[in-house]
Amino acid sequence: MIPANGIANNDAPLSLLVIGAGPAGLSAAIEAKRSGVDRVLVVDREREPGGILNQCIHAGFGLFHFGEELTGPEYAERLVNAAEESGVEIMSETFVAEIDHDLNAVLFSKSLGYFQVKAKAVVLAMGCRERTRAAVAVPGTRPAGVFSAGTAQRLINIEGYALGQRAVIVGSGDIGLIMARRLTLEGVEVAAVVEIRETPSGLPRNVSQCLKAFSIPLLLSHRVAAIEGTSRVTGVVVESLNGGAPERLECDLVLFSVGLIPENELSAMTGADLLGGTNGLQLTGEMQTSVPGLFACGNTYRVYDLVDEVSREAGIAGRAAAAYLGCQKCGAPSGAGYAKSGGITSLSSETRTVMGQDQGDVSRFMQSEKDPSSIASDVVESVMDEPLLCIICPKGCRIRLGSGGEITGYNCRRGYEFALQELRDPSAVLTATVAIEGGMWPRLPCKTTKAIPRALLRAAAASLSKLSVSAPVSLGEILARDLGGLGVDVVATRSMKKL
Ligand SMILES: Cc1cc2nc3c(=O)[nH]c(=O)nc-3n(C[C@H](O)[C@H](O)[C@H](O)COP(=O)(O)OP(=O)(O)OC[C@H]3O[C@@H](n4cnc5c(N)ncnc54)[C@H](O)[C@@H]3O)c2cc1C
């Protein structure tokens, strides 16, 4: 990371300004730099780079981009390291307040105060913001205890607040589903997730691993008709769209997970064309907006489900910006030194198609990796009333167990192994936070080194909540050995320096 005065001290003209140091901005910057752009500066208003990933302490990131399942902070740290190694300059606590059609930007930074930047090209990567209670017009009072799900996620996972004891979640978007599980592991009772539509809006794997696995009720075709409480929320009134008497659910916490809107206030200042319905950006060429030299990627462009896809398309934006700047090396993805392990070789062909990737000889892999017998004789007695949803990747294969113990419906070895594990001994890696003394934040994200029985997740989380460590801590450092006698260690999922 450059010192905040890097701009003032460095006489070299700025080639590329990237606004936002989330996975989109960082991935674009890395690819631009690797394509030969001389000075690439990424600015972000937050205290540290990484964007929304820093608060997403759960696993589910990186299967495609890094070839292994990572938590959000782990994914972010890899990108930050890759950016720094490739010579990208990053300025945190720096807010872009204005930018015009000619790419003149006005910035405010904690260390530099007010300053202006004129870059030859700009990549917009400001992410998105959450829709609020107002957007879905839920009537009632306006007590404390009502948050958007992402705000609650930050308050709990980064800032260490306890927000309530009994929660209702409005909307079944992915963030709401993930927060239902997170609250449960924090000891909060989740009374229900209330969804106005007939089907959940989040990914099937999140419905499975966040709600079903913890027996959290999902009320489909229901709406929250009123929020009650004066100083603090005391409950919500829930109505079925199919009729019947309204029901009152007691709670002291209400989270809204009702959609995301691309963050495009700055984009509008440049005169770039926006998409009316979604507030996303209208692109004209390879990740290029209607304004010459202005590129866009990530949730600013359109809201993505998967960070891996954000990184992939942001890389295209970085290379396109490099091409615009006349760099020679642009074209194919650099890829060098980016993924830690062997790419995405463990994914099915269908999955790759879904992700828009073209990674070569998948069918050979499928033949070699698929278990030839696929018979799990030791689980013949298991009963599967309905297909098992594979949660290894977002594709969500529906796996079946035949009467002879044959397992079908999976598309890769990981899916097969997941099914065997679920049938023999349902388990999951626990992701949580521990208290940290002397660090940038009061909470440090962590995970168990192996999966633990699902029935023990809550107890393990409760015992972790008593753990306190001291900064500095490195990514992967062991924080506790043999958690609760379960034979698993607990490791840090991010580095945190001493303040
Ligand atoms: C709560 C949540 C859970 C998710 N869970 C998963 C998951 O399990 N698996 C998965 O693959 N994907 C998940 N995603 C999706 C994925 O993480 C996002 O699509 C991805 O992080 C978007 O990256 P981004 O860089 O576009 O935006 P962000 O990560 O939001 O980064 C945008 C950055 O821009 C900065 N910024 C904005 N405006 C300005 C300004 N004016 N000046 C300076 N800086 C500015 C912000 O501070 C922020 O750091 C999740 C997303 C959310 C919101």
The ligand as an SDF file (V2000), in Angstrom:
LIG
                    3D

 53 58  0  0  0  0  0  0  0  0999 V2000
  -23.4970   -9.3910    2.0070 C   0  0  0  0  0  0  0  0  0  0  0  0
  -22.9870  -10.0750    0.7690 C   0  0  0  0  0  0  0  0  0  0  0  0
  -22.7120  -11.4560    0.7880 C   0  0  0  0  0  0  0  0  0  0  0  0
  -22.1760  -12.0910   -0.3390 C   0  0  0  0  0  0  0  0  0  0  0  0
  -21.8680  -13.4270   -0.2990 N   0  0  0  0  0  0  0  0  0  0  0  0
  -21.2440  -14.0130   -1.3740 C   0  0  0  0  0  0  0  0  0  0  0  0
  -20.8050  -15.3780   -1.3390 C   0  0  0  0  0  0  0  0  0  0  0  0
  -21.0480  -16.1000   -0.3730 O   0  0  0  0  0  0  0  0  0  0  0  0
  -20.1220  -15.8850   -2.3960 N   0  0  0  0  0  0  0  0  0  0  0  0
  -19.8540  -15.1080   -3.4900 C   0  0  0  0  0  0  0  0  0  0  0  0
  -19.1990  -15.5680   -4.4170 O   0  0  0  0  0  0  0  0  0  0  0  0
  -20.3010  -13.8260   -3.5690 N   0  0  0  0  0  0  0  0  0  0  0  0
  -20.9720  -13.2570   -2.5380 C   0  0  0  0  0  0  0  0  0  0  0  0
  -21.3870  -11.9500   -2.5980 N   0  0  0  0  0  0  0  0  0  0  0  0
  -21.2130  -11.2280   -3.8520 C   0  0  0  0  0  0  0  0  0  0  0  0
  -19.8210  -10.6160   -4.0200 C   0  0  0  0  0  0  0  0  0  0  0  0
  -19.1590  -10.5260   -2.7910 O   0  0  0  0  0  0  0  0  0  0  0  0
  -19.9820   -9.2440   -4.5730 C   0  0  0  0  0  0  0  0  0  0  0  0
  -20.6470   -9.3970   -5.7930 O   0  0  0  0  0  0  0  0  0  0  0  0
  -18.6180   -8.5610   -4.7800 C   0  0  0  0  0  0  0  0  0  0  0  0
  -17.9800   -8.3930   -3.5400 O   0  0  0  0  0  0  0  0  0  0  0  0
  -18.7940   -7.2010   -5.4400 C   0  0  0  0  0  0  0  0  0  0  0  0
  -17.5410   -6.6020   -5.5880 O   0  0  0  0  0  0  0  0  0  0  0  0
  -17.3770   -5.0730   -5.9450 P   0  0  0  0  0  0  0  0  0  0  0  0
  -15.9140   -4.8030   -5.9410 O   0  0  0  0  0  0  0  0  0  0  0  0
  -18.1660   -4.7410   -7.1350 O   0  0  0  0  0  0  0  0  0  0  0  0
  -18.0780   -4.2660   -4.7560 O   0  0  0  0  0  0  0  0  0  0  0  0
  -17.6610   -4.0410   -3.2470 P   0  0  0  0  0  0  0  0  0  0  0  0
  -17.0330   -5.2330   -2.6640 O   0  0  0  0  0  0  0  0  0  0  0  0
  -18.8690   -3.5090   -2.5800 O   0  0  0  0  0  0  0  0  0  0  0  0
  -16.5590   -2.8760   -3.3190 O   0  0  0  0  0  0  0  0  0  0  0  0
  -16.8750   -1.5430   -3.6750 C   0  0  0  0  0  0  0  0  0  0  0  0
  -15.9070   -0.6210   -2.9660 C   0  0  0  0  0  0  0  0  0  0  0  0
  -16.0630    0.6940   -3.4850 O   0  0  0  0  0  0  0  0  0  0  0  0
  -15.8870    1.6260   -2.4360 C   0  0  0  0  0  0  0  0  0  0  0  0
  -16.5060    2.9030   -2.8230 N   0  0  0  0  0  0  0  0  0  0  0  0
  -17.8040    3.1090   -3.1830 C   0  0  0  0  0  0  0  0  0  0  0  0
  -18.0010    4.4050   -3.5010 N   0  0  0  0  0  0  0  0  0  0  0  0
  -16.8160    5.0390   -3.3240 C   0  0  0  0  0  0  0  0  0  0  0  0
  -16.3840    6.3960   -3.4850 C   0  0  0  0  0  0  0  0  0  0  0  0
  -17.2170    7.3690   -3.9070 N   0  0  0  0  0  0  0  0  0  0  0  0
  -15.0950    6.6860   -3.2070 N   0  0  0  0  0  0  0  0  0  0  0  0
  -14.2360    5.7120   -2.7750 C   0  0  0  0  0  0  0  0  0  0  0  0
  -14.5900    4.4240   -2.6090 N   0  0  0  0  0  0  0  0  0  0  0  0
  -15.8680    4.0870   -2.8930 C   0  0  0  0  0  0  0  0  0  0  0  0
  -16.5610    0.9460   -1.2500 C   0  0  0  0  0  0  0  0  0  0  0  0
  -16.0870    1.4660   -0.0250 O   0  0  0  0  0  0  0  0  0  0  0  0
  -16.1740   -0.5170   -1.4710 C   0  0  0  0  0  0  0  0  0  0  0  0
  -15.0030   -0.8660   -0.7460 O   0  0  0  0  0  0  0  0  0  0  0  0
  -21.9440  -11.3160   -1.4980 C   0  0  0  0  0  0  0  0  0  0  0  0
  -22.2600   -9.9440   -1.5180 C   0  0  0  0  0  0  0  0  0  0  0  0
  -22.7780   -9.3280   -0.4140 C   0  0  0  0  0  0  0  0  0  0  0  0
  -23.1390   -7.8440   -0.4990 C   0  0  0  0  0  0  0  0  0  0  0  0
  1  2  1  0
  2  3  1  0
  2 52  2  0
  3  4  2  0
  4  5  1  0
  4 50  1  0
  5  6  2  0
  6  7  1  0
  6 13  1  0
  7  8  2  0
  7  9  1  0
  9 10  1  0
 10 11  2  0
 10 12  1  0
 12 13  2  0
 13 14  1  0
 14 15  1  0
 14 50  1  0
 15 16  1  0
 16 17  1  0
 16 18  1  0
 18 19  1  0
 18 20  1  0
 20 21  1  0
 20 22  1  0
 22 23  1  0
 23 24  1  0
 24 25  2  0
 24 26  1  0
 24 27  1  0
 27 28  1  0
 28 29  2  0
 28 30  1  0
 28 31  1  0
 31 32  1  0
 32 33  1  0
 33 34  1  0
 33 48  1  0
 34 35  1  0
 35 36  1  0
 35 46  1  0
 36 37  1  0
 36 45  1  0
 37 38  2  0
 38 39  1  0
 39 40  1  0
 39 45  2  0
 40 41  1  0
 40 42  2  0
 42 43  1  0
 43 44  2  0
 44 45  1  0
 46 47  1  0
 46 48  1  0
 48 49  1  0
 50 51  2  0
 51 52  1  0
 52 53  1  0
M  END
$$$$
